[in-house]
Structure formats: structure tokens, C-alpha cells
Amino acid sequence: MFEFIRTHQRLMQFLLLLFIFPSFAFFGLEGYSRLTDDSGVAKVAGQTITKEEWDAAHRQQLDRMRQVYGQQFDAKLFDTPETRRAILDNLIAQRALGAEVAASKLVVPDQALQQSILQIPGLTKPDGSFDNEQYRVLLAAQGLTPKSYEAGLRREMALQQLNAAIQTTAFAPKTVSENLSNLNDQERTVQMLNFKPDTYASQVKVTDEMLQAFYDKNGRRFETPEQASIEYVVLDAAAVAAQSAVTDDDIKSYYEQNKKQYSTDEQRRASHILITVKKDAPAADKAAAKAKAEGLAAQLRKNPGDFAKLAKANSQDPGSAENGGDLGYFGHGAMVKPFEDAAFSLKQGEISAPVESDFGYHVIEVTGIKPAAVKSLDSVKDEIAGEIKKQIAAKKYSEMADQFGNLVYENGDSLKAVSDKLKLKIQTASGVMRNPNPAAGAAPFNNAKFLTALFTDDVIKSKHNTEAVQVAPNTLVAGRITEYKPVAKRPFDEVKADVQKAVLLQEEQALAVKAGQARLAELQAKDDGAGFSDAKVVSRVKADGWTEEAFNAVMKADTTKLPSYVGAETLGLGYQIYRVTKVEQPKAVDAARRKTEQDQIANALSQQEALAYLGFLREKAKTKLLKGAATVSADDAAK
């Protein structure tokens, strides 16, 4: 159970999203109230949910699933009456929760709202400040304003408060979690007998009729995918910056205002000998330390070349003594005072008198000086021009983004208007498919949101432009299809060799399964370990190297009497018989994992409590399903 949840997180997220509230369909519509003749589809706490809201929520759900699952997403699996009803249940539950939030007078403080917005990725400038302009652009691309988004976010956070108050009360009984963890840890010792397909190749006879039948039945295997040749334009920071003129006067002014940014302060390299003494040490101890430091300073003035040798022998600074007292280069503020003052007052090669600090007495020699320097304007001219362009582009992007969207929409049959007006290059791509292609990498057109907009009936059939699609922060893309190739089935003669291989494998597989099942029946009647592989141990937490079919068969095997035999067919690999000879618990358990499993169980129980609470809120809100809930949506009617 736990491994399934871990390895199917995206699927579980979808199920929780779509069915976070129990479906009315489980209990029958009349379980809530009889259908009334009121307009709309449901009434909750006196407010009507309209058919338009229901349809919009359904379309949004399909769009989210398409973006999450890409090529694996099949709209037909989710575009069903059951799915629509579950989405309606979601809307009803949200309204019931909203009514309770209002009745309970739950309030989300402005500070909490602000913190939530600040956590949105991509809205922080390089200097750490909030990028308000990008925030507005991001919302505008979704048809929202800051006011409408923040009102919705405030409602959502209030709903979360209410949910959290219920869910945090759940806990997992220890006996329940222990029993489930024991089941999870249970180890089974298994041997395998394999019936491989290629063993039966000589028994297979493939006819032309078989090939044609396979081709007709499996036509989708031999299709060329839908693809298109497209034109597209991109509006991003680089395109805006390229149109941002910067004069020499602008560069010079920026340089003068930010001269410190291009300056380096004076740095000094020094060595020292430290004689330590505590700040609050007796006067006699301080005097002794100072006298020793003075003696060393006197020796060094006579023989400056002995500094490294004396530092190694006498310095009590463990960080520098082994290096002959060398401290490397440092600037103002890097060293404690008055050490720093003394080091910056000495000439190179000069040795100081003992300098007292909180650590004791230092004898200092300056061994190198790097004077302060300022980079010339010419050396940083290109860097400054680039920075100015960035600043101009940041201010200009919002204005150009509005123009981009309008021009793409108002001149729907061509990208020439937006290209000419905003000086954007019309780019092309071929072999573009409905889902992102790994071979195209990070190309702007190879984005799930843009491809969703591109492969619509209006764009395909009418050759209209897509809408402006934000594919990344400060990046808008619009495109149109110039040539469209629908899905096409390849001719039989072209794929006959592939069909031959597939039919041969299919027939070999069938013979292997037949032989394996016959042998399984014999072994279940009479135990015989001959021919089986060496034993392996498998558990629900140690399933590496096992196919899903094999693992499921072994873990479902009846072990009340051992040895136990089960079989499993693995497509393309034949048929395997598994002989379970031992079932036991491991000698040592993973305490950390068991704690995680207990938390997962508690979370599941908290969801149950939340669902029960939602049922109560539905009743409290006097929920009624209206006549419109029994009909198909506008989308269904159009099909």
C-alpha cells in the first residue's frame, strides 16, 4: 500500500483533486434532495451554482490534467458523466465550506496573504525585492487582476484554515499501523520456473491471414503521429532589450552614479605573532605577555628575515603560526581594531611595536599592499550597457506584452502585424506534435501550455493565430499552423515485416502461457521443486527486479500451506511459475519507515474525518440538486 502511494504520487494527487469530496453518485441523487425545477444545477446555502460554472470547472479540470500528464492524458477517460458529477460535487463542497467560513467569521490577515504571495516562484528580483510588475503580468496572462486573485486566495486560505482544524485531530491507532507495517515488511522466499516464448518458435506457423487480421485489429500501432509545421513569435526580455537604445551619456551617467560598484578598496597583506593574554587577566600576566612581545619586536627589527621562523616558534595563533604568521590580504573591516588600524598605518616591510587587542599582544609586519583602484569606464562600458538595457526592458516589457496580445488577436490570420510592430522575428518549426518533444528541449514552442493552445480546432482548421501564451516568466509566445498532418495509418505492405515480428511473438507467447499453465496445474496437485531457480526473498519494501505481474502474483499467493504455487504471464517474456517456500517477518525493522507509515495512516484518517465533516456541512447548507444537474453539459450537447 505504502509503495503504491509513493510511486504513484501524481495519480493520487489527481484522485484527491478530483474526488476530494465523496460523490453524490455513491448514494444516489435523491439521497440529498429530490431534483427541483429551479434554474442552475445546485443550490447551496441559498446560492445557485450555474450550468456555466459547472462547464467551466470541467474544462479547467481537463486542462490541468492535460498539462500534468501530457502525452499520456486521454480526455475520453475523464470526459464522462461520472467525472462531471464528481466536479459538481467539488463545487458544492466548496460552496458549503465557504458558507461555514462566513458563518464562523474566519479571517485571513493581510500579513498572511502577503506571505503566501511572496512564496510564489519567479517573483523575486535579483536584489531580493518583490517583482510587482512580473506579478501583474503573470496574473494578466491568466485573465486575473491582483484584486481578483488576492480575493480568491484569501477565500482559499480561509477554507484551508477550516479544513486544517478538522484534519489535525486524527491519529493512527498503534495496533492498526503495526499490523499494516508487518504486512508491508513480510518476506517471502520464492523460486521461479520460466517458460520463455522463443522456446516455442519452431511450433509457430504464421499465415498471411493472421498478418492481415493483426494489422486490422491493431491499426493504432502502425499510425504516424499527428504533427504540424508552424510559425511563431516570441516576446521575452532579450527581445525587448534588443530594442532598448542606450547612449554614451546614459552609460557615463550610470558609471558616475555607481562608481563604488566598479571600485576596489585598498588591501593589505600582513603577518603577525600573537602572545595571548585574557582581557581581564591580572596586571602581572599582561605585563609578562607585553614584555615577551616587545622582546620579539626588538629581535625582528634587527633581523626582519626571521619573522616566519619566530612566528612558528612563538605565535599562539593556531590559524597562522604554521604559516609563519601570514594572514593573507584583507581590507578594511576584516580585522579587529586596533589591529586593523596598526596594519593600515605601517609601510610595507615595517614592523610594529606590540599592539594590544582582546586576544593579547600582536607584533605585525606588513608584507604587501594593493592600492585602491577604480575600473575605467571603457573597461565596463559593455557591462553597464547591458545592465541599463535590462532595467529599460523590465519597465518596457509590460507595455509590449499588452500590445503583443492585442496584435495577435486583432490580426488573427497572420503574425506579420505583431512582427512588424514589435520588431520580432517570425520563426518556424516542423514536426511539432501535440505534446512536448524531448528532442526539442527548451524551445519556446515546445511548451505544454503553448501546444495546448496550438492544437485546437480554430487554429488547425481556420489557420488562426493562437492566443498569447506565457511559457515562462517574461516570455510570451504566439503561433499559427502553416501545414497540418493528421494521424495516418501506414500501408500494410510498408509495415508487413513489423507485423510479422509482432504476430510471431504473440503466438510464441500464447504457447508459452499454455505450457506454463498446464505445468502449474500439475505442481498444484503434486509438489516438485525440480527445474526451479535459486531462491530469492521479496517483500513489499524490497521488490527491485520484479515485474508488476510477478510481484502481485507472489504477494497474493495463498500461503496457508507451503510450498505454494502461483503463475504470472509477463507480456513478451512468457509465463513464470513461482514456488513460495517460506513466509516470515524480518529480524530487524526500519523504525523510521514505520513512523512514516504511521503518519500516512493518520493522514488517511484525517481525510476521512474531513469528508465526514463536509457531509455535515452539506446538510447544514441545505444542499439541493437542481434540474440542470440531471442533464448533460453544453459541451456534451455539442458532440
C-alpha positions in Angstrom: 0.0 0.0 0.0 2.7 2.5 1.0 4.9 1.7 -2.0 1.9 2.3 -4.3 1.3 5.7 -2.8 5.0 6.7 -3.1 5.3 5.6 -6.7 2.0 6.9 -7.9 2.0 10.3 -6.3 0.9 12.2 -9.4 -2.1 9.9 -9.9 -3.0 10.1 -6.2 -2.8 13.9 -6.4 -5.3 13.8 -9.3 -7.7 11.5 -7.5 -7.5 13.7 -4.4 -8.1 16.8 -6.5 -11.0 15.4 -8.4 -12.6 13.3 -5.7 -11.6 15.2 -2.6 -15.2 15.2 -1.7 -17.3 12.0 -1.8 -19.5 11.8 -4.9 -23.3 12.2 -4.7 -23.4 9.3 -7.2 -22.4 6.9 -4.4 -25.6 7.5 -2.6 -28.0 8.4 -5.4 -29.0 12.0 -6.2 -32.2 11.6 -4.1 -30.0 10.9 -1.1 -29.6 14.7 -0.8 -32.9 16.0 -2.1 -35.2 15.5 -5.0 -34.4 17.3 -8.1 -36.1 20.7 -8.2 -37.2 22.7 -11.2 -35.1 25.7 -10.2 -32.7 27.1 -12.8 -29.0 26.1 -12.5 -27.5 22.8 -11.3 -27.4 23.1 -7.5 -28.3 25.4 -4.6 -26.0 25.6 -1.6 -26.7 27.9 1.4 -29.2 29.8 -0.7 -26.7 30.4 -3.6 -27.1 28.8 -7.1 -24.4 27.0 -8.9 -25.0 27.7 -12.6 -24.6 25.4 -15.5 -21.9 27.7 -16.9 -19.9 27.5 -13.7 -20.1 23.7 -13.9 -19.0 23.6 -17.5 -16.1 26.0 -16.8 -14.9 23.9 -13.8 -15.0 20.8 -16.0 -12.9 22.4 -18.8 -10.4 23.7 -16.2 -10.0 20.2 -14.8 -9.3 18.7 -18.2 -6.8 21.5 -18.9 -5.0 20.8 -15.7 -4.9 17.1 -16.3 -3.6 17.6 -19.9 -0.8 19.8 -18.6 0.2 17.3 -15.9 0.1 14.1 -17.9 1.0 15.4 -21.4 1.0 12.6 -24.0 -0.3 10.1 -21.5 -3.5 12.0 -21.0 -6.7 10.7 -22.7 -9.5 13.2 -22.4 -12.1 10.5 -23.2 -11.3 8.7 -19.9 -12.2 11.7 -17.9 -14.9 13.4 -20.1 -17.7 11.2 -18.7 -20.9 11.8 -16.8 -19.3 10.4 -13.7 -16.4 12.8 -13.9 -18.7 15.7 -14.5 -20.8 14.7 -11.4 -17.7 14.5 -9.3 -16.7 18.0 -10.4 -20.1 19.3 -9.5 -19.7 17.7 -6.1 -16.5 19.6 -5.7 -18.2 22.9 -6.4 -20.9 22.0 -3.9 -18.4 21.1 -1.2 -16.5 24.4 -1.8 -19.7 26.4 -1.5 -20.7 24.6 1.7 -17.2 25.2 3.1 -17.4 28.9 2.1 -20.7 29.3 3.8 -19.3 27.8 7.0 -16.2 30.1 6.7 -18.5 33.1 6.5 -20.7 31.9 9.4 -17.6 31.3 11.6 -16.2 34.7 10.7 -12.8 33.2 9.8 -10.5 36.0 8.6 -7.1 35.8 6.8 -4.8 38.6 8.0 -3.2 40.8 5.3 0.2 39.8 6.5 -0.6 36.1 6.0 -1.9 36.8 2.5 1.2 38.8 1.7 3.5 36.0 2.9 1.6 33.5 0.7 2.1 35.7 -2.4 5.8 36.2 -1.7 6.3 32.5 -1.8 5.1 32.3 -5.5 8.2 31.2 -7.6 9.7 33.6 -10.1 8.5 36.8 -8.4 11.8 37.8 -6.7 14.2 40.2 -8.3 18.0 39.6 -8.2 18.2 42.1 -5.3 15.7 40.1 -3.3 12.8 42.5 -3.6 9.3 41.5 -4.9 8.8 41.9 -8.6 5.4 43.6 -8.7 5.5 44.1 -12.5 6.0 40.4 -13.2 3.3 39.6 -10.7 0.8 41.7 -12.7 2.0 40.2 -16.0 1.6 36.6 -14.6 -1.9 37.3 -13.4 -2.9 39.1 -16.6 -1.8 36.0 -18.7 -4.5 34.1 -16.7 -7.1 36.7 -17.1 -6.8 37.9 -13.5 -6.1 41.2 -11.7 -4.3 41.4 -8.4 -7.5 42.3 -6.7 -9.5 39.3 -8.1 -6.6 36.9 -7.5 -6.0 38.1 -3.9 -9.7 37.9 -3.1 -9.7 34.3 -4.4 -6.5 33.4 -2.5 -7.9 34.9 0.7 -11.0 32.6 0.3 -8.8 29.6 -0.4 -6.7 30.2 2.7 -9.8 30.6 4.9 -11.0 27.3 3.6 -7.7 25.7 4.4 -8.0 27.0 8.0 -11.3 25.3 8.4 -10.1 22.0 6.8 -6.9 22.0 9.0 -9.0 22.4 12.2 -10.7 19.1 11.4 -7.8 17.1 9.9 -5.3 17.8 12.6 -7.5 15.9 15.1 -6.9 12.5 13.6 -4.4 9.9 14.8 -3.5 6.3 13.8 -4.0 3.6 16.4 -0.7 1.9 17.1 -2.1 -1.7 16.6 -3.5 -0.7 13.2 -0.3 0.8 12.0 1.8 -2.1 13.4 -0.4 -4.7 11.6 -0.1 -2.8 8.3 3.6 -2.3 8.7 4.1 -6.0 9.5 2.2 -6.9 6.3 4.4 -4.4 4.4 7.6 -6.0 5.8 6.6 -9.6 5.4 9.2 -11.6 3.4 8.5 -14.4 1.1 11.2 -16.9 -0.2 10.5 -17.7 -3.8 11.8 -19.9 -6.6 10.9 -19.4 -10.3 10.3 -21.7 -13.3 10.3 -19.8 -16.6 8.6 -20.7 -19.9 10.2 -18.5 -22.5 8.4 -17.6 -25.7 11.3 -18.2 -28.1 11.4 -21.8 -26.9 8.2 -22.4 -29.0 9.3 -20.6 -32.2 9.5 -23.8 -34.2 5.9 -24.6 -33.4 4.5 -21.3 -34.8 3.2 -21.1 -38.3 2.3 -17.6 -39.5 -0.1 -17.2 -42.4 -1.0 -14.1 -44.5 -4.5 -14.2 -43.0 -3.0 -13.9 -39.5 -0.9 -11.0 -40.5 -3.8 -9.1 -42.1 -6.0 -9.8 -39.1 -3.4 -8.5 -36.7 -2.9 -5.3 -38.8 -6.6 -4.6 -38.9 -7.1 -5.2 -35.2 -4.0 -3.2 -34.1 -4.2 -0.3 -36.5 -3.1 2.3 -34.0 0.3 0.6 -33.6 1.1 1.5 -37.2 0.0 5.1 -37.3 2.2 8.1 -38.0 1.5 10.8 -35.3 -0.3 14.0 -35.8 2.1 16.8 -36.5 2.3 20.3 -37.8 4.7 22.9 -39.3 4.3 26.2 -37.6 5.3 29.9 -37.4 5.7 31.6 -34.1 7.0 34.8 -32.5 8.5 35.2 -29.0 8.4 38.2 -26.8 10.9 37.9 -24.0 13.3 40.1 -22.1 16.0 39.6 -24.7 13.8 40.8 -27.5 12.8 43.9 -25.5 16.4 44.6 -24.5 17.5 44.4 -28.1 15.2 47.3 -28.9 16.3 49.4 -25.9 18.7 52.1 -27.2 21.5 53.1 -24.7 23.6 56.3 -25.4 27.1 57.0 -24.3 25.7 59.7 -22.0 23.5 57.1 -20.3 26.5 54.9 -19.8 28.6 57.7 -18.4 25.9 58.9 -16.0 25.3 55.3 -14.7 29.1 54.9 -14.2 29.4 58.1 -12.2 26.4 57.2 -10.0 27.6 53.7 -9.3 31.3 54.2 -9.3 31.7 52.4 -6.0 30.4 49.3 -7.7 33.4 49.4 -10.0 36.0 50.2 -7.3 38.2 48.0 -5.1 39.4 49.3 -1.7 43.0 49.2 -0.6 44.0 45.8 0.7 47.0 44.8 2.8 48.8 41.6 3.5 50.3 41.1 6.9 51.9 38.6 9.2 51.7 38.6 13.0 53.0 37.0 16.1 50.3 36.7 18.8 51.2 36.4 22.5 47.8 35.6 24.1 46.6 37.0 27.3 43.0 37.4 28.5 41.4 40.8 28.6 40.6 40.5 32.3 43.9 38.8 33.2 45.9 40.1 36.2 48.2 43.1 35.5 51.3 40.9 36.1 50.2 38.4 33.4 49.6 41.3 31.0 53.0 42.8 31.7 54.7 39.5 31.1 52.9 39.0 27.7 53.7 42.5 26.6 57.4 42.2 27.6 57.7 39.0 25.6 56.1 40.7 22.6 58.4 43.7 22.9 61.4 41.3 23.0 60.3 39.6 19.8 59.7 43.0 18.1 63.3 44.1 19.1 64.7 40.9 17.6 62.8 41.4 14.3 63.9 45.0 13.9 67.5 43.7 13.9 66.7 40.6 11.7 63.4 41.1 9.8 64.0 38.0 7.8 63.5 35.9 10.9 59.7 36.8 11.1 58.4 33.5 9.8 60.8 31.4 12.0 59.9 33.4 15.2 56.2 33.2 14.4 56.3 29.4 14.1 58.2 29.2 17.4 56.3 31.8 19.4 53.0 32.8 18.0 50.0 31.4 19.9 47.5 31.9 17.0 46.9 28.3 15.7 45.4 29.6 12.5 48.5 31.4 11.2 51.5 30.2 13.3 52.2 27.2 11.0 52.2 29.6 8.0 54.9 31.8 9.6 52.2 34.2 10.9 50.8 35.0 7.3 47.2 36.3 7.3 46.9 36.9 3.6 45.3 40.0 2.1 42.4 41.8 3.8 40.5 45.0 3.5 39.0 47.5 6.0 36.6 45.8 8.4 38.1 42.3 8.1 40.3 42.6 11.3 39.6 43.7 14.8 40.7 47.1 16.0 43.2 48.3 16.9 45.0 45.5 14.9 43.4 46.9 11.6 44.5 50.5 12.4 48.0 49.4 13.0 48.2 47.3 9.9 46.9 50.1 7.6 49.3 52.7 9.2 52.5 50.7 8.6 54.7 50.9 5.5 55.5 47.7 3.6 58.3 45.8 5.4 57.8 47.8 8.6 57.4 46.0 11.9 55.1 47.4 14.6 55.5 47.8 18.3 53.3 45.3 20.3 49.6 46.1 19.6 47.1 45.1 22.3 43.7 43.6 21.3 41.1 41.5 23.1 43.2 38.4 22.2 46.6 39.6 23.6 49.6 41.4 22.0 50.4 41.3 18.3 53.7 42.0 16.6 52.8 43.0 13.0 54.7 43.1 9.7 53.0 44.4 6.5 54.2 42.2 3.6 52.1 43.5 0.7 49.9 46.5 -0.3 47.3 46.5 -3.1 46.2 50.2 -3.5 42.6 51.1 -4.1 41.6 51.0 -7.8 38.7 52.0 -10.0 37.9 50.2 -13.2 38.0 52.5 -16.2 34.7 53.5 -18.0 35.9 51.8 -21.2 36.6 48.5 -19.4 33.0 48.3 -18.0 31.1 50.1 -20.8 29.6 46.9 -22.3 28.6 45.6 -18.8 26.9 48.9 -18.0 25.1 49.0 -21.3 23.7 45.5 -20.7 22.5 46.5 -17.2 20.8 49.6 -18.4 19.1 47.6 -21.2 17.8 45.2 -18.6 16.3 48.0 -16.5 14.7 49.6 -19.5 13.4 46.2 -20.7 11.8 45.4 -17.3 9.8 48.7 -17.5 9.0 48.3 -21.2 8.0 44.6 -21.2 4.6 45.1 -19.6 3.6 47.7 -22.2 4.9 45.5 -25.1 3.1 42.4 -23.6 -0.2 44.2 -23.9 0.5 45.2 -27.5 1.6 41.6 -28.3 -1.6 40.1 -27.1 -3.8 42.7 -28.8 -1.9 42.4 -32.2 -2.0 38.6 -32.2 -5.8 38.7 -31.5 -6.8 41.6 -33.8 -4.7 40.2 -36.8 -5.7 36.6 -36.3 -4.7 35.3 -39.7 -1.1 36.3 -39.7 1.8 37.1 -37.4 3.2 39.8 -39.7 1.5 42.6 -37.8 2.9 41.7 -34.4 6.3 41.0 -36.1 6.4 44.4 -37.8 5.1 46.5 -35.0 7.2 45.0 -32.2 10.2 44.1 -34.4 10.0 40.4 -33.6 11.4 37.7 -35.8 8.9 35.1 -37.2 10.4 31.7 -36.5 9.5 28.3 -37.9 9.4 24.8 -36.7 8.4 21.5 -38.3 7.4 18.1 -36.9 5.7 19.8 -34.0 3.4 17.4 -32.1 0.6 17.9 -29.6 2.8 17.1 -26.6 6.3 18.4 -25.8 9.1 16.6 -27.7 12.2 15.9 -25.6 14.3 16.4 -28.7 13.2 20.0 -28.9 14.4 20.7 -25.4 13.6 24.2 -24.1 12.5 25.7 -27.4 9.7 28.2 -26.7 7.2 26.4 -28.9 7.9 23.1 -27.1 5.8 24.1 -24.1 2.7 22.2 -22.9 0.6 25.3 -22.5 1.5 26.7 -25.9 1.0 23.3 -27.6 -2.5 23.0 -26.0 -3.4 26.4 -27.5 -1.8 25.4 -30.8 -3.7 22.1 -31.3 -7.2 23.5 -31.2 -9.9 23.3 -33.9 -9.8 27.0 -34.5 -6.0 27.1 -35.1 -5.9 23.8 -37.0 -8.9 24.2 -39.3 -9.1 28.0 -39.7 -5.3 28.6 -39.6 -5.9 31.3 -36.9 -3.2 32.6 -34.5 -3.1 31.1 -31.0 -3.6 33.5 -28.1 -0.5 34.9 -26.4 0.7 32.2 -24.1 3.1 32.8 -21.2 5.5 29.9 -21.3 8.0 31.3 -18.7 8.4 34.5 -16.6 8.5 37.5 -19.0 8.1 35.2 -22.0 5.1 35.2 -24.3 4.7 33.0 -27.4 2.0 33.1 -30.2 1.9 30.9 -33.3 -0.1 29.5 -36.1 -0.1 26.3 -38.1 1.1 26.6 -41.7 0.8 22.8 -42.6 -1.1 20.2 -40.6 -0.8 16.4 -41.0 -3.4 14.4 -39.1 -2.8 10.9 -37.7 -2.4 8.5 -40.6 -2.3 4.7 -40.8 0.8 3.3 -42.6 0.1 0.9 -45.5 0.1 -2.8 -44.8 3.0 -3.5 -47.2 5.1 -0.9 -45.6 4.8 -2.4 -42.1 4.5 -6.1 -43.1 7.9 -7.0 -41.6 6.9 -5.4 -38.2 3.5 -7.2 -38.3 5.3 -10.5 -38.9 7.5 -10.0 -35.8 4.6 -9.0 -33.7 2.4 -11.9 -34.7 5.3 -14.4 -34.2 5.9 -13.1 -30.7 2.2 -13.2 -30.0 1.9 -16.8 -31.0 5.1 -17.8 -29.1 3.7 -16.0 -26.0 0.4 -17.9 -26.3 2.2 -21.3 -26.5 4.5 -20.4 -23.5 1.4 -19.4 -21.4 -0.4 -22.6 -22.4 2.5 -24.8 -21.4 3.1 -22.8 -18.2 -0.5 -23.1 -17.1 -0.5 -26.8 -17.7 2.6 -27.3 -15.6 1.2 -25.1 -12.9 -1.9 -27.3 -12.6 0.4 -30.4 -12.2 2.5 -28.7 -9.5 -0.5 -27.6 -7.5 -1.6 -31.2 -7.5 1.8 -32.6 -6.6 4.9 -30.7 -5.3 8.0 -30.9 -7.3 10.9 -28.4 -7.0 12.9 -29.8 -9.9 13.9 -27.2 -12.5 13.3 -24.1 -10.4 15.8 -21.3 -9.9 17.7 -20.4 -6.8 15.5 -18.9 -4.0 15.0 -15.2 -3.7 13.4 -13.1 -1.0 10.8 -10.5 -1.8 8.7 -8.2 0.3 6.5 -5.1 -0.3 9.5 -2.9 0.5 12.1 -5.0 -1.3 10.7 -5.5 -4.8 13.6 -4.4 -7.0 14.0 -6.6 -10.1 10.4 -7.9 -10.0 7.9 -7.2 -12.7 4.5 -5.9 -11.5 2.8 -9.1 -12.7 5.2 -11.4 -10.9 5.2 -9.3 -7.7 1.4 -9.2 -7.5 1.1 -12.9 -8.1 3.7 -13.8 -5.4 2.2 -11.4 -2.8 -1.3 -12.7 -3.4 -0.3 -16.3 -3.2 -2.2 -18.4 -0.6 0.5 -19.3 2.0 -1.6 -21.2 4.5 0.1 -24.4 3.1 3.7 -24.3 1.8 5.1 -24.7 -0.7 2.5 -22.6 -2.6 2.5 -22.3 -6.4 1.2 -19.3 -8.5 1.7 -18.3 -12.1 2.1 -15.0 -13.9 2.1 -14.0 -17.6 4.6 -11.3 -18.5 4.0 -9.8 -21.9 6.9 -10.6 -24.2 8.6 -12.7 -21.6 6.3 -15.7 -21.5 4.9 -17.4 -18.4 6.5 -17.8 -15.0 5.6 -20.2 -12.2 6.6 -19.1 -8.7 7.1 -21.6 -5.8 6.7 -19.9 -2.4 8.6 -21.9 0.2 8.8 -19.6 3.3 7.0 -16.7 4.8 8.4 -14.8 7.8 9.0 -11.3 9.3 12.5 -9.7 9.1 14.7 -9.9 12.1 15.2 -6.1 12.2 12.6 -3.4 11.3 13.1 0.1 9.9 11.8 2.3 12.7 12.0 5.5 10.6 10.0 4.0 7.8 7.4 2.6 10.2 7.0 6.1 11.7 6.4 7.4 8.1 3.8 4.7 7.5 2.0 5.6 10.7 1.9 9.2 9.6 0.4 8.2 6.2 -2.3 6.2 8.0 -3.1 9.2 10.2 -3.3 11.4 7.2 -5.8 9.0 5.5 -7.9 9.0 8.7 -7.8 12.8 8.8 -9.1 12.8 5.2 -12.0 10.6 6.3 -12.8 12.9 9.2 -12.7 15.9 6.8 -15.1 14.1 4.4 -17.5 13.3 7.2 -17.4 17.0 8.3 -18.2 18.0 4.7 -21.2 15.8 4.7 -22.4 17.6 7.8 -21.8 21.0 6.1 -23.8 19.9 3.0 -26.8 19.1 5.2 -26.3 22.3 7.2 -26.2 24.4 3.9 -29.5 22.7 2.8 -27.9 21.5 -0.4 -30.3 20.8 -3.3 -29.6 19.4 -6.7 -31.5 21.3 -9.3 -33.0 20.1 -12.6 -29.9 21.1 -14.6 -27.8 18.6 -12.7 -29.6 15.7 -14.4 -28.7 17.0 -17.9 -25.5 16.9 -19.9 -23.4 20.0 -20.1 -23.2 22.3 -23.1 -20.0 20.6 -24.2 -21.8 17.2 -24.3 -24.7 18.6 -26.2 -22.3 19.9 -28.9 -20.9 16.5 -29.6 
